[in-house]
Amino acid sequence: MAHAIAAEEERIGEQLKRDGIVIRTYDLWKTYVMGEVEVHALRGVDFELREGEFLVLLGPSGSGKSTLLNILGGLDVPTSGRVFFREQELTGADRDRLTEFRRAHVGFVFQFYNLIPSLTARENVALVTDIAANAMDAADALALVGLGSRMDHFPSQMSGGEQQRVAIARALINDPALILADEPTGSLDAKSGGEVLDLLRSFAHAGRTVVLVTHDPAIAARA
C-alpha cells in the first residue's frame, strides 16, 4: 500500500514538473472548530498555477483567502486534501520540512510593513539573510525594487509605498519562486498602491509566480 502511494505521488510530481506547474491543490478543505461550531474556511479547492502567473484571490473578509495563502506558503496545513509545490508534496510535511520549504522557495508580503524603525532599509532587509536559503545581498534586493539610492534611509524617512518596497525586497532575499502577498496595498494610497502592484506584476513577468489576496475588485482587474 505504501509503495502504491509513493508511486502515485511520484507520478503526480513528474506530471506537474513536466507541465511547468508551480502549485497544484486537490480538494483542499480547512475546517476550524469553535466550541460546537464548525467553520469551513475552504471547501474543496482545486486549482493550479504555472511559472510567471499573477493570481489574485478576491473576496470579502472571512472568505478564506488568507487561509488559502497560508497553506500555500507552508504556514498552515489543510484539514484534508493535497498541496504540491512543483514535484514536492507539502501535505503531511513536518514542521522542519515546511520551514525549509519557506526558506528556499517562498517570499511573503503583508499589509503592514513590519520594519524596525531604528534600522535602515538595508539593515531591515539584511536581518533575514541568516535564515534565508541562498540569500542575495540586501543592496541587490533593494535595487530590484527601485530603492538603490534609499537603502541607508530609515523607515521614518520613507513614504508608505517606499516602506512596502523595502518589505518586498525583504521577501525577495531568498530569490523565491513563489511570492505570496496578503493585502499588500491595504495601507497605501491609490498611486503608491498602483506602483506596488506594478512591481509585483513585473516579478511575474520575470518568471516568478505571484499570488495576491485582496477584497478590492479594482486590484483584481490587474491580474
N, C-alpha and C positions, 0 to 999 in steps of 0.2 A: 504493500500500500504506500509506504513512504517513498519507495523508488518511483512509483507511478506519479505521485505528487511532484517529486523533484523533476521528473522528466517533463511534466506538464508546465512547470514553472520555467524550465529551460526553453521549451518550445515557444511560450509566450514571450519570454525575454528576447529571443532571437528574432521573432517577428517584429517586435517593437523597434529593435535596433535597425533592422532592415528597412522599415518604413520611415525612419527618422523621427519616431515619436519620443518625446521627452517625458511626458506624463500621460498615464492611462489609468483611469479608475473603473472599477467593475462593481456595480450595485452597492454603492457606498452609503452606509447608514451611520448616523450618530444620534444616540438617544441619551438624554440626561434624565436621571431620576431625582425628582424633588419631592421628598416625602412619599405620598401615594400617587403623585402625578408624574407621568412620563412626557417629556418634551422631545419631540422628534425634530432635531435641528437639520438633519439631512435625511432624505428619503430616496434611496435607490439611485444615487447619482452616477451616471455613466458619461464620460467624455474623454477626449484625447487632445493633446497639444503637441505640436511639432516645433522644431527649432525655428526661431525667428518669428513666432506668432506673438501677437499682443492681444490678450484676452481680458475683457472687463466683466467682472461679476457684479451685476446691477440688481439692487433690491433694497427694500426698507430695512431699518434696524430690526434685528431679531429674525431675519430670514435665513440665516445660516451661512452668510458669505464669509465672515471671519473664521467660523468653524472649519469650513472647507479649506480656506487658505492655510490655517494652522496644521491641518492634516497633510496637505501637500508639502509643507515645509518641515514636517517631522517634529513639530511642537506638540502635536496631539495625535491620538490614534483613533480609528473608527470603531464603532461598536461591531460592525460587520462589513463585509466587502473587501476589496483588494485595491492596493495602490502600487503602481510601478513607476519608478524613475528609470528611464531607459530600460536596460535589461535587469535592473535590480528591483526586487520586490521589497517594499517597505513594510507591508503588513506583517505583523508579528515580530518585527525587529526589536531588539532590546534597546535600552537607553543609550548604551555606548555606541551602538551601530547608528542610531538616529543622530547622535551628536556628531559622529564622523561624517555622516551624510550632509548635515547642515554646514559644517565647517568647509567641506570640499566643494559643495555644489550650489548652495542657496545664499541669496542676499535678501535681507529683509529691510523694507522701508515702511515706517509707520507715520501716522498723522502728526504725532509730536516728535520733535527732532531728537530729544534726549541727549543734548550736547552738554558737556561740562563747562560752565561759564568761565572758570579760571584757566581753561586750556585754549590754545589757538586752534584754528581749523585743522592744521597739520597734526597737532597733538591729539585732537579728538579722533581723527581717523587712525593715527598710529596706535591708539590704545588697543585696537583689536588685532593687530598684526601678530601678536604672540599666540592667539588662539585660532587664527585663520590658517587654512591649508594653502600652501603656495602663495603666501601673501605678496602683493605687489607693494612698491614703495608708496607711502602716503602722498607724497608730492605728485606722483604719476596719477594716482586715483583722483586727486583734486583737479589736475589738469584735464582729465577726461570729462569732468562736469563743468569746465569753464572757469575754475577758480584758481588757476595757477598764480595769479597776481594777488590773491587774497588769503593765501594759506597761512600767513602769520598774523591774521586778524583774529580777534576774539569774537564769540557769538554776539556780544552786545554791540559790536561794530558792524554787524551784518544785518541785512534785511531778512525777513522771514523766508523769502524764496532762496536767498543765499544759504541760510542755515539748513534748509531742506536739501540743498545741493550737497552740503557737507555730509548730511546723513546718507545721501545716495552714494557719495564717494566711499563712505564707510562700508556700505553694503557691497560695493564693488571690489573691496580689498582682496577677496579671495578669487577674483575673476569668475564669478558664478555663472553657471549655465542657466539658472532659474532665478528670476527676480520676482519677489512677492511684495506687493505694495498695498497696504491697508489704509484707505482714505488719505493718500499722501498729500492731497491738495486741500484737505478739510480746514486747515488753519491759514490758508493763503487767500489773497485777493485774486480776482479773475486773471489779471495779467501774469502774476507770479505763478499761479496755478497752471496756466497755459504753458508757460515756459518749462515747468517741471514735467508736464505731460509730454511735451515735445522731446524732452531729454530722455524720458523713459522709452518713448516710441523709437528714438534713434538707436537705443540699445537692442531693441527687437530687430531693427533693420540690419544691425551688425551681427545678427545670428543668435542672440540670447533669446530666451523665452520669458515673457513678462506677463504676470497675472496681477490685475489691479482691482481692488474692491472699491465700490462707490455706491452711493444712493442717488447720484446726480445723472439724469439721462443725457445732459449735455456732454459730460465726460465720456459716457458710454459711446456716444456718437463718434468718438475719435478712434475707436478700436477697429 
